[in-house]
Amino acid sequence: MNNHKYQSVIFDLGAVLVDWNPRYLYSKIFATPEETDHFLENICTSDWNEMQDEGRSLQDGTELLVSQHPAFEAEIRAFYGRWKEMLGGDIPGTVEILKELKESGQFKLYALTNWSSETFPIAIIEYPWLQWFDGIVVSGKEKMRKPQDAFYQLLVDRHGIDKSQAIFIDDNLRNVKAAEDFGIETIHFTSPEQLREALTSRGILSGAALQQQQ
């Protein structure tokens, strides 16, 4: 067991605790997976969406794309008009881990998320377990996002987090590397099972639940 004393566990939300995927919506809109892929890779791209995560209004982001791709106006407007259909629910295995950490009473729990301030209120309603966090920092509200160094700095300053006693969990390797460069130990999330094993090996979680699963 690692003797390092952890005080804070920091979670990303999308693809770690929340199953969010635009393909859930666009598979209903387009006839083939190839059409969906083309649209999400060339029109409503991740880079475009991240500008809304960084604080650009949904209206401004939408109108910009409509002006650039008028032939896809209806499909572009669906991105935020039918945004809730991109939610596939929570990721039960990771939510269970969050619950165990909360119930242990041994750690402060935080979320650092790239998320539009306009859609995040929907998540608050959909996922009651968001109330378990001691603090949530939302990029759209702060007008900055991962992997920007200032976003990690804002989190630790606001909540008085000791970087040397914290661990950060994210599915995006870009964000993981940025956190490491910032000085926070990380876990690159690939599955709830992998996360449980990683936390258990560090002495953050008990191994009992892991043994029961095997």
Sine and cosine of phi, psi and omega as CSV:
sin_phi,cos_phi,sin_psi,cos_psi,sin_omega,cos_omega
0.00,0.00,0.67,-0.75,0.04,-1.00
-0.94,0.34,0.77,-0.63,-0.01,-1.00
-0.99,0.14,-0.06,1.00,0.00,-1.00
-0.86,0.51,0.74,-0.67,-0.01,-1.00
-1.00,-0.01,0.96,-0.29,0.04,-1.00
-1.00,0.02,0.66,-0.76,0.05,-1.00
-0.90,-0.43,-0.51,0.86,-0.11,-0.99
-0.77,-0.64,0.70,-0.72,0.09,-1.00
-0.88,-0.48,0.84,-0.55,-0.10,-0.99
-0.92,-0.40,0.82,-0.57,-0.04,-1.00
-0.94,-0.35,0.65,-0.76,0.39,-0.92
-0.96,0.27,0.33,-0.94,-0.01,-1.00
-0.97,-0.26,-0.86,0.51,-0.06,-1.00
-0.90,0.43,0.79,-0.61,0.00,-1.00
0.96,0.29,0.02,1.00,0.11,-0.99
-0.92,-0.40,-0.78,0.62,0.04,-1.00
-0.92,-0.40,-0.44,0.90,-0.03,-1.00
-0.89,-0.47,0.79,-0.61,0.03,-1.00
-1.00,0.06,1.00,0.01,0.01,-1.00
-0.91,-0.41,0.78,-0.62,-0.02,-1.00
-0.42,-0.91,0.88,-0.48,0.02,-1.00
-0.84,0.54,-0.39,0.92,-0.01,-1.00
-0.91,0.41,-0.42,0.91,0.07,-1.00
-0.86,0.51,-0.61,0.79,0.04,-1.00
-0.98,0.18,-0.77,0.64,-0.18,-0.98
-0.97,0.25,-0.25,0.97,0.13,-0.99
-0.94,0.34,-0.31,0.95,0.08,-1.00
-1.00,0.07,-0.43,0.90,-0.10,-1.00
-1.00,0.01,-0.68,0.73,-0.03,-1.00
-0.99,-0.15,0.47,-0.88,-0.09,-1.00
-0.97,0.24,-0.47,0.88,-0.08,-1.00
-0.74,-0.67,0.42,-0.91,0.08,-1.00
-0.87,0.50,-0.52,0.85,0.00,-1.00
-0.91,0.42,-0.64,0.77,0.04,-1.00
-0.91,0.42,-0.67,0.75,0.04,-1.00
-0.88,0.48,-0.73,0.68,0.00,-1.00
-0.86,0.51,-0.71,0.70,-0.02,-1.00
-0.87,0.49,-0.68,0.73,-0.03,-1.00
-0.90,0.43,-0.71,0.71,-0.06,-1.00
-0.98,0.22,-0.38,0.93,0.01,-1.00
-1.00,-0.01,-0.32,0.95,-0.11,-0.99
-0.82,-0.57,-0.29,0.96,-0.05,-1.00
-0.85,-0.52,-0.98,0.20,0.07,-1.00
-1.00,0.09,0.97,0.25,-0.12,-0.99
-0.99,0.10,0.22,-0.98,0.08,-1.00
-0.88,0.47,-0.65,0.76,0.00,-1.00
-0.88,0.47,-0.66,0.75,0.03,-1.00
-0.90,0.44,-0.73,0.69,-0.02,-1.00
-0.88,0.47,-0.59,0.80,-0.03,-1.00
-0.92,0.39,-0.40,0.92,0.08,-1.00
-0.93,0.37,-0.56,0.83,0.12,-0.99
-0.94,0.33,-0.60,0.80,0.07,-1.00
-0.88,0.48,-0.46,0.89,-0.03,-1.00
-1.00,-0.02,0.03,1.00,0.12,-0.99
0.86,-0.52,-0.19,0.98,0.08,-1.00
-0.91,0.42,0.63,-0.78,-0.05,-1.00
-0.92,0.38,0.48,-0.88,0.04,-1.00
-0.87,0.49,-0.61,0.79,0.01,-1.00
-0.90,0.43,-0.73,0.69,-0.01,-1.00
-0.90,0.45,-0.68,0.74,0.01,-1.00
-0.90,0.44,-0.65,0.76,0.00,-1.00
-0.92,0.39,-0.74,0.67,-0.05,-1.00
-0.90,0.44,-0.57,0.82,0.05,-1.00
-0.86,0.51,-0.75,0.67,-0.03,-1.00
-0.93,0.36,-0.62,0.78,0.02,-1.00
-0.87,0.50,-0.64,0.77,0.02,-1.00
-0.92,0.39,-0.50,0.87,-0.01,-1.00
-1.00,0.09,-0.50,0.86,-0.08,-1.00
-0.72,-0.69,0.90,0.43,-0.08,-1.00
-0.86,0.51,-0.43,0.90,0.00,-1.00
-0.93,0.37,-0.31,0.95,-0.02,-1.00
-0.93,-0.36,0.44,0.90,-0.10,-1.00
-0.83,0.56,-0.75,0.66,-0.05,-1.00
-0.88,0.47,-0.67,0.74,-0.02,-1.00
-0.92,0.38,-0.61,0.79,0.02,-1.00
-0.92,0.40,-0.71,0.71,-0.01,-1.00
-0.90,0.43,-0.42,0.91,0.02,-1.00
-0.93,0.37,-0.41,0.91,-0.09,-1.00
-0.83,0.56,-0.75,0.66,0.04,-1.00
-0.99,-0.17,-0.44,0.90,0.04,-1.00
-0.91,0.42,-0.51,0.86,0.03,-1.00
-0.85,-0.53,0.54,0.84,-0.11,-0.99
-0.83,0.55,-0.61,0.79,-0.06,-1.00
-0.87,0.49,-0.42,0.91,0.01,-1.00
-0.96,0.29,-0.13,0.99,0.08,-1.00
-0.99,0.10,-0.18,0.98,-0.02,-1.00
-1.00,0.09,0.82,-0.57,0.02,-1.00
-0.98,-0.22,0.24,0.97,-0.06,-1.00
0.99,-0.12,-0.09,-1.00,0.05,-1.00
-1.00,0.07,0.11,-0.99,0.04,-1.00
-0.97,-0.23,0.99,-0.14,-0.23,-0.97
-0.81,0.59,-0.67,0.74,-0.05,-1.00
-0.88,0.47,-0.61,0.79,0.00,-1.00
-0.97,0.24,-0.61,0.80,0.06,-1.00
-0.88,0.47,-0.59,0.81,0.05,-1.00
-0.90,0.44,-0.65,0.76,0.06,-1.00
-0.89,0.46,-0.71,0.71,0.04,-1.00
-0.85,0.52,-0.66,0.75,0.01,-1.00
-0.89,0.45,-0.69,0.73,0.01,-1.00
-0.90,0.44,-0.65,0.76,0.03,-1.00
-0.90,0.43,-0.67,0.75,0.01,-1.00
-0.90,0.44,-0.72,0.70,-0.06,-1.00
-0.94,0.35,-0.40,0.92,0.02,-1.00
-0.93,0.37,-0.46,0.89,0.00,-1.00
0.93,0.36,0.23,0.97,-0.10,-0.99
-0.99,-0.15,-0.20,0.98,-0.14,-0.99
-0.71,-0.70,0.51,-0.86,0.25,-0.97
-1.00,0.08,0.69,-0.73,-0.07,-1.00
-0.90,-0.44,0.77,-0.64,-0.03,-1.00
-0.74,-0.68,0.42,-0.91,0.13,-0.99
-0.85,-0.53,0.70,-0.71,0.07,-1.00
-0.82,-0.57,0.95,-0.31,-0.21,-0.98
-0.76,-0.65,0.66,-0.75,0.21,-0.98
-1.00,0.09,0.96,-0.27,-0.14,-0.99
-0.38,-0.92,0.69,-0.72,0.05,-1.00
-0.89,0.46,0.68,-0.74,0.04,-1.00
-0.92,0.39,-0.33,0.94,-0.02,-1.00
-0.99,0.12,-0.46,0.89,0.02,-1.00
-0.99,-0.16,-0.30,0.95,-0.05,-1.00
-0.88,0.48,-0.56,0.83,0.07,-1.00
-0.84,0.54,-0.48,0.88,0.07,-1.00
-0.90,0.43,-0.67,0.75,0.01,-1.00
-0.90,0.45,-0.63,0.78,0.00,-1.00
-0.85,0.52,-0.61,0.79,0.01,-1.00
-0.97,0.26,-0.65,0.76,-0.10,-1.00
-0.96,0.29,-0.51,0.86,-0.16,-0.99
-0.82,-0.58,1.00,0.01,-0.03,-1.00
-0.85,0.53,-0.44,0.90,-0.03,-1.00
-0.93,0.37,-0.17,0.98,0.11,-0.99
-0.88,0.47,-0.38,0.93,0.04,-1.00
-0.94,0.33,-0.21,0.98,-0.01,-1.00
-0.96,0.27,-0.32,0.95,-0.05,-1.00
-0.96,0.26,0.57,-0.82,0.10,-1.00
-0.98,0.20,-0.32,0.95,0.06,-1.00
-0.19,-0.98,0.60,-0.80,0.06,-1.00
-0.78,-0.62,0.80,-0.60,0.04,-1.00
-0.93,-0.36,0.88,-0.47,-0.10,-0.99
-0.95,-0.30,0.82,-0.57,-0.11,-0.99
-0.85,0.53,-0.70,0.72,-0.07,-1.00
-0.87,0.49,-0.56,0.83,0.03,-1.00
-0.96,0.29,-0.57,0.82,-0.10,-0.99
-1.00,-0.03,-0.15,0.99,-0.02,-1.00
0.89,0.46,0.55,0.83,0.12,-0.99
-0.41,-0.91,0.26,-0.97,-0.11,-0.99
-0.46,-0.89,0.24,-0.97,0.20,-0.98
-0.91,0.42,0.63,-0.78,0.19,0.98
-0.99,-0.14,0.41,0.91,-0.04,-1.00
-0.91,0.42,0.76,-0.65,-0.03,-1.00
-0.82,0.57,-0.62,0.79,-0.05,-1.00
-0.89,0.45,-0.45,0.89,-0.01,-1.00
-0.95,0.32,-0.66,0.75,0.07,-1.00
-0.92,0.40,-0.63,0.78,0.00,-1.00
-0.89,0.45,-0.64,0.76,0.03,-1.00
-0.86,0.50,-0.69,0.72,0.01,-1.00
-0.85,0.52,-0.78,0.62,-0.09,-1.00
-0.94,0.34,-0.57,0.82,0.02,-1.00
-0.93,0.37,-0.71,0.70,-0.06,-1.00
-0.90,0.43,-0.60,0.80,-0.11,-0.99
-0.94,-0.34,0.14,0.99,0.06,-1.00
0.88,0.48,0.65,0.76,-0.06,-1.00
-0.99,0.11,0.74,-0.67,0.13,-0.99
-1.00,0.10,0.93,-0.37,-0.06,-1.00
-0.83,0.56,-0.56,0.83,-0.06,-1.00
-0.96,0.29,-0.18,0.98,-0.01,-1.00
-0.85,-0.53,0.47,0.88,-0.02,-1.00
-0.81,-0.58,0.36,-0.93,0.11,-0.99
-0.66,-0.75,0.65,-0.76,-0.11,-0.99
-0.88,-0.47,0.71,-0.70,-0.08,-1.00
-0.86,-0.50,0.84,-0.54,-0.01,-1.00
-0.47,-0.88,0.55,-0.83,0.03,-1.00
-0.99,0.10,-0.31,0.95,-0.08,-1.00
-1.00,-0.03,0.91,-0.42,-0.07,-1.00
-0.88,0.48,-0.53,0.84,0.07,-1.00
-0.85,0.53,-0.71,0.71,-0.02,-1.00
-0.95,0.31,-0.56,0.83,0.05,-1.00
-0.89,0.45,-0.73,0.68,-0.01,-1.00
-0.90,0.44,-0.60,0.80,0.03,-1.00
-0.91,0.42,-0.65,0.76,0.03,-1.00
-0.91,0.42,-0.65,0.76,0.04,-1.00
-0.88,0.47,-0.69,0.72,0.03,-1.00
-0.89,0.46,-0.52,0.86,0.01,-1.00
-0.97,0.26,-0.35,0.94,0.05,-1.00
0.94,-0.33,0.32,0.95,0.04,-1.00
-0.94,-0.34,0.73,-0.68,0.09,-1.00
-0.90,0.44,0.55,-0.84,-0.11,-0.99
-0.73,-0.68,0.32,-0.95,0.23,-0.97
-0.78,-0.63,0.85,-0.53,0.08,-1.00
-0.99,0.14,0.96,-0.29,-0.11,-0.99
-0.95,0.32,0.76,-0.65,0.12,-0.99
-0.82,-0.57,-0.43,0.90,0.03,-1.00
-0.25,-0.97,0.36,-0.93,0.07,-1.00
-0.86,0.51,-0.59,0.81,-0.02,-1.00
-0.91,0.40,-0.68,0.73,0.03,-1.00
-0.90,0.43,-0.64,0.77,0.01,-1.00
-0.91,0.42,-0.68,0.73,0.01,-1.00
-0.87,0.50,-0.68,0.74,0.00,-1.00
-0.90,0.43,-0.67,0.74,-0.01,-1.00
-0.90,0.43,-0.65,0.76,0.01,-1.00
-0.95,0.31,-0.58,0.81,0.03,-1.00
-0.92,0.40,-0.67,0.74,-0.02,-1.00
-0.90,0.43,-0.39,0.92,0.02,-1.00
-1.00,-0.05,0.00,1.00,-0.01,-1.00
0.98,0.20,0.21,0.98,-0.01,-1.00
-0.99,0.13,-0.61,0.79,0.07,-1.00
-0.92,-0.40,0.49,-0.87,0.13,-0.99
-0.93,0.36,0.52,-0.85,0.04,-1.00
-0.99,0.13,-0.06,1.00,-0.09,-1.00
-0.87,0.49,-0.74,0.67,-0.03,-1.00
-0.91,0.41,-0.60,0.80,0.03,-1.00
-0.89,0.46,-0.68,0.74,-0.01,-1.00
-0.91,0.42,-0.58,0.81,0.00,-1.00
-0.91,0.41,-0.52,0.86,-0.03,-1.00
-0.97,0.22,-0.38,0.93,-0.09,-1.00
-1.00,0.03,0.00,0.00,0.00,0.00
